[in-house]
C-alpha cells in the first residue's frame, strides 16, 4: 500500500524515499539534482518532495473530474 502525503493543497502517493546523501559524493556536499530527476523518471513519478533527511518520490493525486457529456451520452445509449 502506498502512503499518501499532503503538501499544501495537493496530495501525493509516496512511491519511494531515499536519503539525501544517496545523491551526494560526500556527506557535506549538495545533492546532484540531475541524479534526483533521473531517479524520479526511472520510478515513473512526477514530483519530488524533501524533508530534513530524505527525498520523497511521488505521484500526484489529481482531483476527480466529472465529465457531464460522457455521462449523458452513456445514459442515452443504455436506455
Jmol script that loads the backbone (N, CA, C; Angstrom):
load data "model"
ATOM      1  N   UNK A   1       0.843  -1.181   0.000  1.00  0.00           N
ATOM      2  CA  UNK A   1       0.000   0.000   0.000  1.00  0.00           C
ATOM      3  C   UNK A   1       0.887   1.243   0.000  1.00  0.00           C
ATOM      4  N   UNK A   2       0.566   2.182  -0.862  1.00  0.00           N
ATOM      5  CA  UNK A   2       1.328   3.418  -0.951  1.00  0.00           C
ATOM      6  C   UNK A   2       0.854   4.382   0.133  1.00  0.00           C
ATOM      7  N   UNK A   3       1.803   5.115   0.696  1.00  0.00           N
ATOM      8  CA  UNK A   3       1.418   6.126   1.670  1.00  0.00           C
ATOM      9  C   UNK A   3       1.034   7.405   0.934  1.00  0.00           C
ATOM     10  N   UNK A   4       0.179   8.178   1.558  1.00  0.00           N
ATOM     11  CA  UNK A   4      -0.279   9.447   0.982  1.00  0.00           C
ATOM     12  C   UNK A   4       0.326  10.571   1.810  1.00  0.00           C
ATOM     13  N   UNK A   5       0.832  11.583   1.111  1.00  0.00           N
ATOM     14  CA  UNK A   5       1.435  12.738   1.761  1.00  0.00           C
ATOM     15  C   UNK A   5       0.728  13.985   1.246  1.00  0.00           C
ATOM     16  N   UNK A   6       0.260  14.824   2.158  1.00  0.00           N
ATOM     17  CA  UNK A   6      -0.408  16.058   1.754  1.00  0.00           C
ATOM     18  C   UNK A   6       0.573  17.213   1.932  1.00  0.00           C
ATOM     19  N   UNK A   7       0.719  18.005   0.874  1.00  0.00           N
ATOM     20  CA  UNK A   7       1.632  19.147   0.874  1.00  0.00           C
ATOM     21  C   UNK A   7       0.866  20.336   0.312  1.00  0.00           C
ATOM     22  N   UNK A   8       0.530  21.293   1.168  1.00  0.00           N
ATOM     23  CA  UNK A   8      -0.302  22.411   0.723  1.00  0.00           C
ATOM     24  C   UNK A   8      -1.690  21.895   0.371  1.00  0.00           C
ATOM     25  N   UNK A   9      -2.174  22.252  -0.813  1.00  0.00           N
ATOM     26  CA  UNK A   9      -3.488  21.793  -1.269  1.00  0.00           C
ATOM     27  C   UNK A   9      -3.404  20.516  -2.093  1.00  0.00           C
ATOM     28  N   UNK A  10      -2.213  19.997  -2.307  1.00  0.00           N
ATOM     29  CA  UNK A  10      -2.033  18.812  -3.153  1.00  0.00           C
ATOM     30  C   UNK A  10      -1.800  17.566  -2.299  1.00  0.00           C
ATOM     31  N   UNK A  11      -2.193  16.416  -2.872  1.00  0.00           N
ATOM     32  CA  UNK A  11      -1.945  15.126  -2.224  1.00  0.00           C
ATOM     33  C   UNK A  11      -1.111  14.266  -3.167  1.00  0.00           C
ATOM     34  N   UNK A  12      -0.239  13.441  -2.593  1.00  0.00           N
ATOM     35  CA  UNK A  12       0.686  12.633  -3.379  1.00  0.00           C
ATOM     36  C   UNK A  12       0.741  11.208  -2.841  1.00  0.00           C
ATOM     37  N   UNK A  13       0.911  10.244  -3.757  1.00  0.00           N
ATOM     38  CA  UNK A  13       1.273   8.881  -3.384  1.00  0.00           C
ATOM     39  C   UNK A  13       2.785   8.868  -3.288  1.00  0.00           C
ATOM     40  N   UNK A  14       3.322   8.454  -2.143  1.00  0.00           N
ATOM     41  CA  UNK A  14       4.775   8.355  -1.987  1.00  0.00           C
ATOM     42  C   UNK A  14       5.193   6.982  -2.498  1.00  0.00           C
ATOM     43  N   UNK A  15       5.906   6.957  -3.617  1.00  0.00           N
ATOM     44  CA  UNK A  15       6.347   5.718  -4.251  1.00  0.00           C
ATOM     45  C   UNK A  15       7.621   5.199  -3.585  1.00  0.00           C
ATOM     46  N   UNK A  16       8.548   6.109  -3.267  1.00  0.00           N
ATOM     47  CA  UNK A  16       9.816   5.707  -2.655  1.00  0.00           C
ATOM     48  C   UNK A  16      10.400   6.883  -1.886  1.00  0.00           C
ATOM     49  N   UNK A  17      11.241   6.554  -0.912  1.00  0.00           N
ATOM     50  CA  UNK A  17      12.003   7.553  -0.174  1.00  0.00           C
ATOM     51  C   UNK A  17      13.469   7.137  -0.184  1.00  0.00           C
ATOM     52  N   UNK A  18      14.337   8.102  -0.406  1.00  0.00           N
ATOM     53  CA  UNK A  18      15.783   7.851  -0.394  1.00  0.00           C
ATOM     54  C   UNK A  18      16.458   8.936   0.434  1.00  0.00           C
ATOM     55  N   UNK A  19      17.453   8.567   1.237  1.00  0.00           N
ATOM     56  CA  UNK A  19      18.198   9.594   1.983  1.00  0.00           C
ATOM     57  C   UNK A  19      18.853  10.585   1.019  1.00  0.00           C
ATOM     58  N   UNK A  20      18.895  11.827   1.426  1.00  0.00           N
ATOM     59  CA  UNK A  20      19.501  12.869   0.595  1.00  0.00           C
ATOM     60  C   UNK A  20      20.946  12.508   0.260  1.00  0.00           C
ATOM     61  N   UNK A  21      21.668  11.908   1.210  1.00  0.00           N
ATOM     62  CA  UNK A  21      23.070  11.543   0.980  1.00  0.00           C
ATOM     63  C   UNK A  21      23.242  10.499  -0.112  1.00  0.00           C
ATOM     64  N   UNK A  22      22.164   9.824  -0.467  1.00  0.00           N
ATOM     65  CA  UNK A  22      22.226   8.840  -1.561  1.00  0.00           C
ATOM     66  C   UNK A  22      22.621   9.509  -2.891  1.00  0.00           C
ATOM     67  N   UNK A  23      22.369  10.817  -2.990  1.00  0.00           N
ATOM     68  CA  UNK A  23      22.620  11.553  -4.229  1.00  0.00           C
ATOM     69  C   UNK A  23      23.799  12.521  -4.108  1.00  0.00           C
ATOM     70  N   UNK A  24      24.670  12.295  -3.117  1.00  0.00           N
ATOM     71  CA  UNK A  24      25.863  13.127  -2.952  1.00  0.00           C
ATOM     72  C   UNK A  24      27.113  12.258  -2.984  1.00  0.00           C
ATOM     73  N   UNK A  25      28.246  12.889  -3.280  1.00  0.00           N
ATOM     74  CA  UNK A  25      29.521  12.157  -3.262  1.00  0.00           C
ATOM     75  C   UNK A  25      30.100  12.111  -1.851  1.00  0.00           C
ATOM     76  N   UNK A  26      29.948  13.211  -1.112  1.00  0.00           N
ATOM     77  CA  UNK A  26      30.428  13.265   0.271  1.00  0.00           C
ATOM     78  C   UNK A  26      29.292  13.743   1.167  1.00  0.00           C
ATOM     79  N   UNK A  27      29.440  13.541   2.461  1.00  0.00           N
ATOM     80  CA  UNK A  27      28.374  13.855   3.404  1.00  0.00           C
ATOM     81  C   UNK A  27      27.992  15.332   3.398  1.00  0.00           C
ATOM     82  N   UNK A  28      28.937  16.235   3.240  1.00  0.00           N
ATOM     83  CA  UNK A  28      28.681  17.674   3.316  1.00  0.00           C
ATOM     84  C   UNK A  28      28.291  18.300   1.974  1.00  0.00           C
ATOM     85  N   UNK A  29      28.324  17.541   0.926  1.00  0.00           N
ATOM     86  CA  UNK A  29      28.071  18.058  -0.418  1.00  0.00           C
ATOM     87  C   UNK A  29      26.566  18.193  -0.681  1.00  0.00           C
ATOM     88  N   UNK A  30      26.223  19.123  -1.566  1.00  0.00           N
ATOM     89  CA  UNK A  30      24.835  19.270  -2.004  1.00  0.00           C
ATOM     90  C   UNK A  30      24.473  18.105  -2.925  1.00  0.00           C
ATOM     91  N   UNK A  31      23.214  17.651  -2.900  1.00  0.00           N
ATOM     92  CA  UNK A  31      22.826  16.539  -3.778  1.00  0.00           C
ATOM     93  C   UNK A  31      22.883  16.936  -5.249  1.00  0.00           C
ATOM     94  N   UNK A  32      23.176  15.964  -6.085  1.00  0.00           N
ATOM     95  CA  UNK A  32      23.180  16.174  -7.527  1.00  0.00           C
ATOM     96  C   UNK A  32      21.739  16.049  -8.016  1.00  0.00           C
ATOM     97  N   UNK A  33      21.121  17.185  -8.307  1.00  0.00           N
ATOM     98  CA  UNK A  33      19.696  17.200  -8.658  1.00  0.00           C
ATOM     99  C   UNK A  33      19.429  16.525  -9.998  1.00  0.00           C
ATOM    100  N   UNK A  34      20.428  16.454 -10.855  1.00  0.00           N
ATOM    101  CA  UNK A  34      20.256  15.731 -12.119  1.00  0.00           C
ATOM    102  C   UNK A  34      20.003  14.248 -11.838  1.00  0.00           C
ATOM    103  N   UNK A  35      20.730  13.688 -10.868  1.00  0.00           N
ATOM    104  CA  UNK A  35      20.523  12.283 -10.492  1.00  0.00           C
ATOM    105  C   UNK A  35      19.162  12.085  -9.821  1.00  0.00           C
ATOM    106  N   UNK A  36      18.741  13.073  -9.042  1.00  0.00           N
ATOM    107  CA  UNK A  36      17.419  13.006  -8.403  1.00  0.00           C
ATOM    108  C   UNK A  36      16.339  12.956  -9.480  1.00  0.00           C
ATOM    109  N   UNK A  37      16.443  13.818 -10.498  1.00  0.00           N
ATOM    110  CA  UNK A  37      15.468  13.842 -11.586  1.00  0.00           C
ATOM    111  C   UNK A  37      15.486  12.543 -12.386  1.00  0.00           C
ATOM    112  N   UNK A  38      16.671  12.011 -12.623  1.00  0.00           N
ATOM    113  CA  UNK A  38      16.767  10.747 -13.362  1.00  0.00           C
ATOM    114  C   UNK A  38      16.101   9.609 -12.584  1.00  0.00           C
ATOM    115  N   UNK A  39      16.333   9.578 -11.280  1.00  0.00           N
ATOM    116  CA  UNK A  39      15.725   8.539 -10.446  1.00  0.00           C
ATOM    117  C   UNK A  39      14.205   8.692 -10.423  1.00  0.00           C
ATOM    118  N   UNK A  40      13.729   9.940 -10.354  1.00  0.00           N
ATOM    119  CA  UNK A  40      12.289  10.208 -10.373  1.00  0.00           C
ATOM    120  C   UNK A  40      11.672   9.662 -11.660  1.00  0.00           C
ATOM    121  N   UNK A  41      12.295   9.930 -12.799  1.00  0.00           N
ATOM    122  CA  UNK A  41      11.783   9.446 -14.081  1.00  0.00           C
ATOM    123  C   UNK A  41      11.840   7.928 -14.164  1.00  0.00           C
ATOM    124  N   UNK A  42      12.891   7.324 -13.619  1.00  0.00           N
ATOM    125  CA  UNK A  42      13.023   5.868 -13.624  1.00  0.00           C
ATOM    126  C   UNK A  42      11.890   5.216 -12.830  1.00  0.00           C
ATOM    127  N   UNK A  43      11.480   5.878 -11.735  1.00  0.00           N
ATOM    128  CA  UNK A  43      10.369   5.373 -10.922  1.00  0.00           C
ATOM    129  C   UNK A  43       9.004   5.684 -11.538  1.00  0.00           C
ATOM    130  N   UNK A  44       9.006   6.476 -12.616  1.00  0.00           N
ATOM    131  CA  UNK A  44       7.778   6.934 -13.277  1.00  0.00           C
ATOM    132  C   UNK A  44       6.928   7.815 -12.345  1.00  0.00           C
ATOM    133  N   UNK A  45       7.621   8.640 -11.569  1.00  0.00           N
ATOM    134  CA  UNK A  45       6.969   9.603 -10.689  1.00  0.00           C
ATOM    135  C   UNK A  45       6.906  10.954 -11.392  1.00  0.00           C
ATOM    136  N   UNK A  46       6.107  11.858 -10.841  1.00  0.00           N
ATOM    137  CA  UNK A  46       6.003  13.181 -11.453  1.00  0.00           C
ATOM    138  C   UNK A  46       6.354  14.322 -10.500  1.00  0.00           C
ATOM    139  N   UNK A  47       6.787  13.977  -9.277  1.00  0.00           N
ATOM    140  CA  UNK A  47       7.078  15.031  -8.301  1.00  0.00           C
ATOM    141  C   UNK A  47       8.067  14.513  -7.259  1.00  0.00           C
ATOM    142  N   UNK A  48       8.918  15.401  -6.773  1.00  0.00           N
ATOM    143  CA  UNK A  48       9.851  15.068  -5.700  1.00  0.00           C
ATOM    144  C   UNK A  48       9.673  16.080  -4.580  1.00  0.00           C
ATOM    145  N   UNK A  49       9.507  15.582  -3.365  1.00  0.00           N
ATOM    146  CA  UNK A  49       9.438  16.422  -2.180  1.00  0.00           C
ATOM    147  C   UNK A  49      10.634  16.080  -1.296  1.00  0.00           C
ATOM    148  N   UNK A  50      11.005  17.012  -0.425  1.00  0.00           N
ATOM    149  CA  UNK A  50      12.105  16.728   0.505  1.00  0.00           C
ATOM    150  C   UNK A  50      11.676  17.063   1.921  1.00  0.00           C
ATOM    151  N   UNK A  51      12.299  16.395   2.858  1.00  0.00           N
ATOM    152  CA  UNK A  51      12.217  16.804   4.256  1.00  0.00           C
ATOM    153  C   UNK A  51      13.649  16.978   4.742  1.00  0.00           C
ATOM    154  N   UNK A  52      13.883  16.972   6.016  1.00  0.00           N
ATOM    155  CA  UNK A  52      15.234  17.215   6.544  1.00  0.00           C
ATOM    156  C   UNK A  52      16.246  16.163   6.092  1.00  0.00           C
ATOM    157  N   UNK A  53      15.800  14.928   5.861  1.00  0.00           N
ATOM    158  CA  UNK A  53      16.746  13.835   5.630  1.00  0.00           C
ATOM    159  C   UNK A  53      16.536  13.049   4.344  1.00  0.00           C
ATOM    160  N   UNK A  54      15.358  13.156   3.727  1.00  0.00           N
ATOM    161  CA  UNK A  54      15.019  12.288   2.600  1.00  0.00           C
ATOM    162  C   UNK A  54      14.399  13.038   1.423  1.00  0.00           C
ATOM    163  N   UNK A  55      14.574  12.454   0.239  1.00  0.00           N
ATOM    164  CA  UNK A  55      13.781  12.816  -0.930  1.00  0.00           C
ATOM    165  C   UNK A  55      12.598  11.855  -0.966  1.00  0.00           C
ATOM    166  N   UNK A  56      11.416  12.376  -1.241  1.00  0.00           N
ATOM    167  CA  UNK A  56      10.226  11.551  -1.402  1.00  0.00           C
ATOM    168  C   UNK A  56       9.800  11.622  -2.864  1.00  0.00           C
ATOM    169  N   UNK A  57       9.787  10.492  -3.536  1.00  0.00           N
ATOM    170  CA  UNK A  57       9.427  10.409  -4.950  1.00  0.00           C
ATOM    171  C   UNK A  57       7.950  10.065  -5.031  1.00  0.00           C
ATOM    172  N   UNK A  58       7.189  10.933  -5.687  1.00  0.00           N
ATOM    173  CA  UNK A  58       5.727  10.878  -5.576  1.00  0.00           C
ATOM    174  C   UNK A  58       5.022  10.905  -6.921  1.00  0.00           C
ATOM    175  N   UNK A  59       3.770  10.426  -6.881  1.00  0.00           N
ATOM    176  CA  UNK A  59       2.822  10.582  -7.979  1.00  0.00           C
ATOM    177  C   UNK A  59       1.722  11.511  -7.477  1.00  0.00           C
ATOM    178  N   UNK A  60       1.400  12.529  -8.240  1.00  0.00           N
ATOM    179  CA  UNK A  60       0.362  13.470  -7.859  1.00  0.00           C
ATOM    180  C   UNK A  60      -1.001  12.795  -7.919  1.00  0.00           C
ATOM    181  N   UNK A  61      -1.811  13.000  -6.883  1.00  0.00           N
ATOM    182  CA  UNK A  61      -3.195  12.521  -6.888  1.00  0.00           C
ATOM    183  C   UNK A  61      -4.035  13.661  -7.433  1.00  0.00           C
ATOM    184  N   UNK A  62      -4.586  13.459  -8.606  1.00  0.00           N
ATOM    185  CA  UNK A  62      -5.372  14.512  -9.254  1.00  0.00           C
ATOM    186  C   UNK A  62      -6.810  14.489  -8.754  1.00  0.00           C
ATOM    187  N   UNK A  63      -7.415  15.659  -8.710  1.00  0.00           N
ATOM    188  CA  UNK A  63      -8.815  15.749  -8.318  1.00  0.00           C
ATOM    189  C   UNK A  63      -9.679  15.033  -9.340  1.00  0.00           C
ATOM    190  N   UNK A  64     -10.758  14.441  -8.859  1.00  0.00           N
ATOM    191  CA  UNK A  64     -11.702  13.787  -9.761  1.00  0.00           C
ATOM    192  C   UNK A  64     -12.372  14.843 -10.631  1.00  0.00           C
ATOM    193  N   UNK A  65     -12.591  14.500 -11.867  1.00  0.00           N
ATOM    194  CA  UNK A  65     -13.214  15.422 -12.803  1.00  0.00           C
ATOM    195  C   UNK A  65     -14.426  14.738 -13.420  1.00  0.00           C
ATOM    196  N   UNK A  66     -15.593  15.330 -13.211  1.00  0.00           N
ATOM    197  CA  UNK A  66     -16.818  14.771 -13.773  1.00  0.00           C
ATOM    198  C   UNK A  66     -17.020  15.363 -15.158  1.00  0.00           C
ATOM    199  N   UNK A  67     -17.184  14.501 -16.119  1.00  0.00           N
ATOM    200  CA  UNK A  67     -17.380  14.940 -17.491  1.00  0.00           C
ATOM    201  C   UNK A  67     -18.848  14.694 -17.828  1.00  0.00           C
ATOM    202  N   UNK A  68     -19.633  15.754 -17.804  1.00  0.00           N
ATOM    203  CA  UNK A  68     -21.086  15.659 -17.988  1.00  0.00           C
ATOM    204  C   UNK A  68     -21.467  15.064 -19.341  1.00  0.00           C
ATOM    205  N   UNK A  69     -20.805  15.467 -20.412  1.00  0.00           N
ATOM    206  CA  UNK A  69     -21.163  14.980 -21.742  1.00  0.00           C
ATOM    207  C   UNK A  69     -21.022  13.467 -21.836  1.00  0.00           C
ATOM    208  N   UNK A  70     -19.973  12.912 -21.256  1.00  0.00           N
ATOM    209  CA  UNK A  70     -19.769  11.466 -21.317  1.00  0.00           C
ATOM    210  C   UNK A  70     -20.816  10.730 -20.496  1.00  0.00           C
ATOM    211  N   UNK A  71     -21.196  11.283 -19.346  1.00  0.00           N
ATOM    212  CA  UNK A  71     -22.225  10.655 -18.521  1.00  0.00           C
ATOM    213  C   UNK A  71     -23.562  10.679 -19.249  1.00  0.00           C
ATOM    214  N   UNK A  72     -23.910  11.815 -19.824  1.00  0.00           N
ATOM    215  CA  UNK A  72     -25.177  11.931 -20.546  1.00  0.00           C
ATOM    216  C   UNK A  72     -25.211  10.999 -21.757  1.00  0.00           C
ATOM    217  N   UNK A  73     -24.116  10.909 -22.486  1.00  0.00           N
ATOM    218  CA  UNK A  73     -24.033  10.037 -23.656  1.00  0.00           C
ATOM    219  C   UNK A  73     -24.177   8.580 -23.234  1.00  0.00           C
ATOM    220  N   UNK A  74     -23.537   8.207 -22.132  1.00  0.00           N
ATOM    221  CA  UNK A  74     -23.603   6.840 -21.634  1.00  0.00           C
ATOM    222  C   UNK A  74     -25.020   6.484 -21.227  1.00  0.00           C
ATOM    223  N   UNK A  75     -25.708   7.415 -20.590  1.00  0.00           N
ATOM    224  CA  UNK A  75     -27.093   7.170 -20.161  1.00  0.00           C
ATOM    225  C   UNK A  75     -28.025   7.001 -21.368  1.00  0.00           C
ATOM    226  N   UNK A  76     -27.802   7.753 -22.429  1.00  0.00           N
ATOM    227  CA  UNK A  76     -28.648   7.656 -23.628  1.00  0.00           C
ATOM    228  C   UNK A  76     -28.475   6.316 -24.326  1.00  0.00           C
ATOM    229  N   UNK A  77     -27.256   5.805 -24.364  1.00  0.00           N
ATOM    230  CA  UNK A  77     -27.012   4.535 -25.044  1.00  0.00           C
ATOM    231  C   UNK A  77     -27.501   3.360 -24.214  1.00  0.00           C
ATOM    232  N   UNK A  78     -27.588   3.524 -22.893  1.00  0.00           N
ATOM    233  CA  UNK A  78     -28.062   2.434 -22.033  1.00  0.00           C
ATOM    234  C   UNK A  78     -29.578   2.356 -21.960  1.00  0.00           C
ATOM    235  N   UNK A  79     -30.271   3.406 -22.359  1.00  0.00           N
ATOM    236  CA  UNK A  79     -31.752   3.415 -22.296  1.00  0.00           C
ATOM    237  C   UNK A  79     -32.366   2.892 -23.538  1.00  0.00           C
TER     238      UNK A  79
END
end "model"
wireframe off; spacefill off
backbone 0.3
color backbone group
